[in-house]
Structure formats: structure tokens, C-alpha cells
């Protein structure tokens, strides 16, 4: 029986790199993978997953109303899908996480999701909440704070590099807007 896996961390832990490596491993063995990335994250370009170390691959961009089960069923009918991989999985909707569990349970296709656990205020994202609740296997990918401790939180920064504590939960950005820190430095709002 296939499973749903959730690999989560703070930013800059290598989640996209691991996703791309996993897809490569399947493809190297002659298997077909299906990659998904949220349409709202266009930093690498629409329908593209790119890691900070330069790896990249085309992906299907999805929006909040897309039915991932239907998309996978259609792709699977055209060519057998060996694995479904989802980047920035924190942006999934509850219904889409349910659809991913249906892909594993009904289509017997493993689903590997990669994303953040919490936002810049320390709150769970909707996708993260339901993946933490429903995934068969949870794996934390570790990264470090500037102090050397494990980074588990993310600070959002303003243009002057000061922590932002209020605002919309979703605001796309990279190292220019976010920094991963330990809980202690998250509470203090300290950035190196």
C-alpha cells in the first residue's frame, strides 16, 4: 500500500533539492514522476521547481481549487505514474491534502510532500496542518539558526531587515524576506 510522506522544515533546509533528487531517482530507474508546485509561487518561473543549489524541473502548477486526484488520474491513464511529488506543500488546501491521501489509498501511488511547518507568526499553514494530521510518515529536515541551534521557526523581514510580526500569512519570498531561526531567536526577533 502506498503512503503519503510529509518532509517539513524551516526555510533553507533543502526541501526542493530533496524533492528533485527523489524525482531523479525514480526517473533514473525508468519510472515516471508527476511534480506539483503552487501556481502562486512564481519565484523560479511558472510551473518550475528550482532549488537554491541550481537543480530544477518542470512541474504542474496548481491553484487552490484544483483537484489533484483528478489531475493524477488523468496523467496516470496516459502514462503510469510511479510517484507524485509536491513542493511548497504548506500552500495546499485541506481538500487537496485529502485528495493526496486518495492518490495513495485508491491509486496506490506514493505521494511525497515537502513544505514548511509554520508561518512567520509560528502558526501552522493549512496544508501543513492537514499533512501533519493525515500523512503516514512525517520527517523533519533540519537546518540551523545563526547561533548553531536547530532552526524550527521562520522570521519575515521588512525592507530594512527588521522582523515583521503582523500581515498576511502568505507572502512569497526567499532569503531577502525570510530567515530561519531557533525558537529562542524567533521570540526575540533576532537576526544575525
C-alpha positions in Angstrom: 0.0 0.0 0.0 1.3 3.4 -1.0 1.8 6.1 1.6 1.7 9.9 2.0 5.0 11.3 3.2 5.5 14.8 4.6 9.0 16.3 4.8 8.9 19.6 6.7 11.3 22.1 8.0 12.0 25.8 8.3 13.2 27.6 5.1 16.6 26.9 3.5 16.8 23.2 4.7 17.0 21.8 1.2 13.4 20.6 0.7 13.2 21.4 -3.0 16.7 19.8 -3.5 15.5 16.6 -1.9 12.3 16.6 -3.9 14.2 17.0 -7.2 16.7 14.2 -6.1 13.8 11.9 -5.3 12.2 12.5 -8.7 15.6 11.9 -10.4 16.0 8.6 -8.5 12.6 7.4 -9.9 13.3 8.6 -13.4 16.8 7.1 -13.5 15.1 3.7 -12.9 12.7 4.3 -15.9 9.8 5.4 -13.7 7.5 8.4 -14.4 7.0 11.0 -11.7 4.5 13.8 -11.5 5.6 17.0 -9.8 3.3 19.8 -8.5 4.1 23.3 -7.4 1.7 26.0 -6.3 0.8 28.5 -9.0 1.2 31.4 -6.6 4.9 30.8 -6.2 6.5 32.1 -9.4 10.0 32.9 -8.0 11.5 30.2 -10.2 9.0 30.8 -13.0 5.5 29.4 -13.6 5.4 25.6 -13.3 9.0 25.3 -12.3 10.7 23.9 -9.2 14.2 25.2 -8.6 16.4 24.6 -5.6 18.9 27.1 -4.3 21.8 25.0 -5.5 20.6 25.2 -9.1 18.7 22.0 -9.7 15.3 22.4 -11.5 12.5 20.6 -13.1 9.2 21.3 -14.8 6.1 20.8 -12.6 2.3 21.2 -12.9 1.3 24.4 -11.3 -1.8 24.1 -9.1 -4.2 26.6 -7.6 -6.4 26.3 -4.5 -9.4 25.0 -6.5 -7.6 22.3 -8.5 -8.4 18.7 -7.8 -5.1 16.9 -7.5 -6.7 13.5 -7.6 -8.4 14.2 -10.9 -5.1 15.6 -12.3 -3.2 12.5 -11.3 -5.9 10.1 -12.5 -5.7 11.8 -16.0 -1.9 11.7 -16.1 -1.8 8.1 -14.8 -4.3 7.0 -17.5 -1.9 8.4 -20.2 1.3 7.1 -18.6 1.8 5.1 -15.4 2.8 7.5 -12.6 5.2 5.9 -10.1 5.3 8.8 -7.6 3.7 12.2 -7.0 5.9 14.9 -5.5 4.5 18.2 -4.2 6.7 21.3 -3.5 5.7 24.1 -1.1 3.0 21.7 0.3 2.1 24.2 3.0 0.1 26.0 0.4 -2.3 23.0 -0.1 -5.9 23.3 0.9 -7.4 20.8 3.3 -9.4 19.2 0.4 -6.2 18.8 -1.6 -4.4 17.1 1.2 -7.4 14.7 1.3 -7.0 14.2 -2.5 -3.4 13.3 -1.9 -4.4 10.6 0.6 -6.8 9.3 -2.0 -4.0 9.1 -4.6 -2.1 6.9 -2.2 -5.1 4.8 -1.0 -7.0 4.5 -4.2 -4.4 4.7 -6.9 -1.6 3.1 -4.8 0.8 5.8 -5.8 3.2 7.1 -3.2 2.9 10.9 -2.5 6.0 12.9 -1.3 5.2 16.3 0.0 7.8 19.0 1.0 7.0 22.2 2.9 7.1 24.5 5.8 5.5 23.6 9.1 4.8 27.1 10.4 4.5 30.6 9.1 6.3 33.8 10.2 4.0 34.1 13.2 4.5 30.5 14.4 1.1 29.3 13.1 0.5 26.2 11.1 -0.3 26.6 7.4 -3.5 24.9 6.3 -1.6 22.4 4.1 0.9 21.7 6.9 -1.8 21.2 9.5 -3.6 18.5 7.5 -0.4 16.8 6.3 0.8 16.6 9.9 -2.6 15.1 10.8 -3.0 12.7 7.8 0.4 11.8 6.4 1.6 8.2 7.0 5.2 9.3 7.5 6.5 12.6 8.9 10.1 13.6 8.6 11.7 16.8 9.8 14.5 18.1 7.6 16.9 20.0 9.8 18.6 23.4 9.2 20.4 25.7 11.6 19.9 29.1 13.2 22.7 31.6 13.0 23.5 30.6 16.7 24.1 27.0 15.7 21.0 25.5 17.2 18.3 23.8 15.1 16.2 26.3 13.3 12.5 25.5 13.6 10.9 28.9 13.0 10.9 31.5 10.3 11.1 35.3 10.7 9.7 37.5 8.0 11.8 40.7 7.4 10.9 44.1 6.2 13.0 46.0 3.6 15.3 47.2 6.4 15.9 43.7 7.7 13.7 44.0 10.8 11.3 41.2 11.8 7.6 41.6 10.8 5.1 40.2 13.3 1.8 41.0 11.5 0.5 40.7 8.0 -1.0 38.2 5.5 0.0 34.6 6.2 1.2 34.0 2.7 3.7 36.4 1.2 6.1 34.8 -1.3 9.7 35.5 -0.8 13.2 34.0 -0.4 16.3 34.9 1.6 15.5 38.5 1.0 12.3 38.3 3.1 12.7 35.3 5.4 15.3 33.8 7.7 15.2 30.5 9.6 15.9 30.7 13.3 15.6 28.7 16.5 12.6 29.3 18.8 14.7 31.4 21.2 15.7 33.9 18.4 12.2 33.7 16.9 10.8 35.0 20.2 13.5 37.7 20.5 13.2 38.6 16.8 17.0 38.3 16.4 18.6 38.1 13.0 22.3 37.8 12.6 
